C-alpha cells in the first residue's frame, strides 16, 4: 500500500477540482470588471491612458468606439450561441440514439441476463451481470457527452465575453490586452480540467454504490465516459471547423484578394460569420476535443489498473493515481497562471510569444516535481500490472518516469510545433520568401514544411511509448498520455488565448479604431496563431498515446492473445485503417470547399448588387453569410461523423476482433502523421501571410506591403491551409482515439458475437 490513506485521496481530488472552478470564477470576475458599453461619468474615456491622439487621427470618440465594440461583440455572441444551440439539438438526438445502441449491444452479450457471472480477470470471483455493464456504460456515455458539450459551450461564452474587452484594453497598452486575453483563456482551461475531473470522480463514487467490490465491472462501464466526451468533440470539431473555414475562405478570397480591402473590414459581408467561426471552431471544438482526450486517457488508465493488483487488492489510493495526477496538475497550472498574469509583466510585442512559451516550461518543471511526490505517496513501492496474460512487477519510480516522459514529450512537441509555425524562425520565413514567385511555390514550400515537421514529434512519441511500455506495460502508456495532458489547464489557456486575440483584432478593425490598436491586436493574434498550433500539437500527441493505451485495453478485453500482422484478418484491417484518415480528410476538406464556394458567391453577389457597399455607405447583409456557414456545417458534419462512429461497429460485428485490432493500429499510425503535417502546414501558411503583413523586418518589407503580389500569393496559401489546420488536422486526432475507445466499450459484444462474415465463409 502507498503512504496516502484512502480518506485523504478521496478528499484531495474533489478539493483540487473545486479550487480549479473557484480560480476560474475569480479570473472571470477580473475580466468582467472591464466595461464594454460606456455609461455615466465612469465611462471608459476617463480610464484611457495613452490614446489621447485618437481624436487627432480623426477617429471616433471613446464613447462611440465603445458602443461599436459592444454591438459587434453582441452580434458575434448571438451568432455563436444560436449556432451551438442548433448543433446541440442535433447532437442531443444522436446522444440518445447512440446511448440506446450501447445498451442493446452490451445487454445482448449474455441475452440481457440479470445473473452474476464469473469475472474475466479475477477468476473464481463473481462479478455483476452484463446487463449492469450495459446500463452503466450508457449512463457514463451520456455523462461524458453532457460534460463535453458543457465544456465547449462555456468556453465559447467566455471567449465571446472577452473579445471586445481585449480590444478595449489594447488602447491602454499591449500588456493589459495580453492579460485580458490570457485570463479569459484560463477561465476556459480551469473550468474544463476541473469539471472533467469532478464529474468523473462523482460518477465513479455513484457507480460504486451498485458495483461494490466489482472494480473490474465498475471501471469497464466508466469507459463510456470517454466515449461520450470524444463523440461530442468529433461533431463539435468537424461542425465548427467547417463553419469557421467556410466563412474565413469566403471573406479572404473576395475581400482581400479581389477587392483589396483589409481583413475583418466591416464592409465584408462574411466578416461576422468569420469571427463567429473562430469561437465555435477553435474554442468550442478545441474545448470538447481536449476534454475528450483527458476523459479517455483517465478511463484507459483506470480500466487497465482495475485488472491489476490495485483492483484485485482494492487499493483505492493507488487506483486513484490517474485522478490524483490530474488534481495536482490543476494546482500547478494555477501557480503558472498567477506567474503569467501577476508576476511577470508584458511591456513590448516581442515579449508575448516568449511569455506563452514560458508558461509551458514552468508548468512542465513544476508538474515533474508534483508527479514525483504523488508517485511515492500514492503508489506501493512494488505492485503487479496485467500485461497480456502475464503479471508484470512494477516499482513506483517506474510510473514516475512514465508520467514524466509523457509530460516532457508534450513539451518537445509544443516547442517543435512553435519552431515550424512561428514567423520568428526560418521555416515560416522561407515560406514567406517563396511567395515572391507566386502562390505555386508558396504551396510547395508549405507542404514540404508540414511533412518535415512530423519527424521530431514522432520520435518524441516513439521514445515515450518505448520507455513507458517497457517500464509499466499498457498502464505506463495510459499514464504517459495523462502526463502529457496533466497541464491541460495551462495548455487550454494558451490555446483559447489565440481565437480571443483574433476576434479582438477583428473588432478593432470593424469599430474603426486607430492603426496602432490594430497593430497591437495583430501582434497578439500572430502569437495566438502559434499557440493554437502548439495546442493542436498537444492534442495530436496525446491522442496518439491515448489511442495506443485504449488499443491495449481493447486487445486485453477482447481476449486477443497477440495481434499478428501476418494473418490476413489483421492485415486487411491494418491497410483499411491506414486509409481512413485520408477518407475522413477528403470528406472534411470537400465540405469546407463546397461551403466556401457558396460563401464566395454570396459575398460577390453582395458587392456586385448592393451599391454603396464598397464605399462604406451601406451595411452588408451579415445574416445571410452566417446562415450559409450554419447550414453547411450542420449538413456536412454528419458523413465524416458517421464514418468514424460506424466503422468500428461494422468491422467488429462483421469481421471480428482481430480485424478491428488491425484497423485501430492502421488508423493510429497513419492518422498521427497526417494530422501533424496538416496542422503545421496550415499554421505556417497563416503566419507567413502575417509576417508579410506586419513588415517588422527588412526581409518582410521587401515582400510587402498588403496588396502586393507576394502578399496575394501568401493569402492564397493561407486559404489553402485554413481547412487543413482548423478542420481536417485537428479532427483527425479525435478519429484515432474515438475509434479506439468505441472499440473498447463494445469489446464484450465483439468478443462474443463478432466476426459474422468469417463464421459463414
Number of C-alpha atoms within 10 A of each C-alpha: 18 19 15 17 15 17 10 10 20 16 10 15 21 21 15 21 27 19 17 27 22 16 19 23 17 14 20 21 14 12 22 16 9 16 17 25 17 17 12 6 8 10 16 19 15 9 10 15 10 10 17 13 10 17 12 9 11 9 15 16 13 22 16 14 21 24 16 21 27 19 17 21 25 15 18 24 22 14 22 28 18 12 24 21 12 13 19 18 11 14 18 16 11 14 21 13 12 18 21 14 14 24 22 18 20 25 22 18 19 16 12 17 14 13 13 14 15 13 16 15 16 16 9 10 12 15 22 22 19 22 22 23 25 26 18 24 29 30 22 26 28 22 22 31 27 17 25 32 26 18 29 30 25 17 31 29 19 23 28 28 21 28 30 32 27 31 34 27 23 26 26 16 20 23 19 20 25 28 20 29 30 28 28 32 31 31 29 34 31 30 24 31 30 26 21 24 26 21 18 23 17 12 18 17 15 11 19 16 10 13 19 13 17 20 25 24 26 27 26 23 25 31 30 32 33 31 33 32 32 32 32 28 31 28 27 34 32 29 34 34 34 36 35 30 32 34 33 27 28 30 29 26 21 22 26 22 18 12 15 15 18 16 17 26 22 24 23 30 30 33 28 30 30 27 30 28 32 31 32 32 27 28 34 31 34 32 31 30 31 33 31 32 32 29 29 34 33 30 29 35 30 28 27 30 27 26 25 23 19 24 23 16 13 16 19 19 25 28 26 22 22 23 26 24 25 28 25 23 28 30 23 24 29 21 14 23 22 12 15 19 17 9 10 10 16 19 13 12 18 12 14 21 19 10 15 22 18 15 19 21 17 16 26 26 14 18 26 20 13 18 24 17 14 20 25 18 19 24 25 19 16 13 17 17 23 21 19 18 11 9 14 15 15 18 17 20 15 19 24 25 24 29 30 29 26 32 29 21 26 32 23 18 27 25 19 19 30 27 20 25 33 28 27 17 12 14 22 27 23 16 27 32 24 23 27 20 12 18 20 14 18 26 23 13 22 30 21 14 23 27 16 15 25 22 14 14 26 18 13 19 22 15 15 27 26 14 19 28 19 14 21 25 25 28 28 30 34 37 34 36 39 32 32 28 31 32 29 28 32 32 29 28 26 28 30 35 33 28 29 35 32 25 30 33 30 26 33 31 22 21 23 17 24 19 12 13 23 21 17 25 27 22 24 28 24 25 27 26 26 30 31 30 29 30 29 31 29 27 28 31 27 30 32 26 27 33 31 26 32 33 25 24 28 27 22 22 23 22 17 15 11 11 17 13 16 9 11 13 21 23 20 18 24 23 16 16 26 20 16 24 29 17 12 20 23 13 19 27 20 14 28 29 19 15 25 26 15 18 29 23 12 20 24 21 11 16 19 12 9 14 12 14 19 19 8 13 10 12 14 22 18 18 14 16 25 26 16 20 29 29 14 21 28 20 11 22 24 14 14 22 22 11 15 22 19 12 18 27 22 14 22 25 21 19 21 26 31 31 27 34 31 26 29 29 24 24 27 29 17 19 30 24 22 21 26 32 24 29 30 35 32 28 32 35 35 29 26 33 28 24 27 27 20 17 16 10 10 8 14 20 15 13 21 20 15 21 18 15 18 24 27 23 25 31 27 25 30 29 21 19 26 28 29 29 29 29 30 28 30 30 34 32 29 30 28 29 34 31 27 30 31 26 31 27 30 25 26 24 24 28 19 15 17 23 21 15 11 11 10 6 5
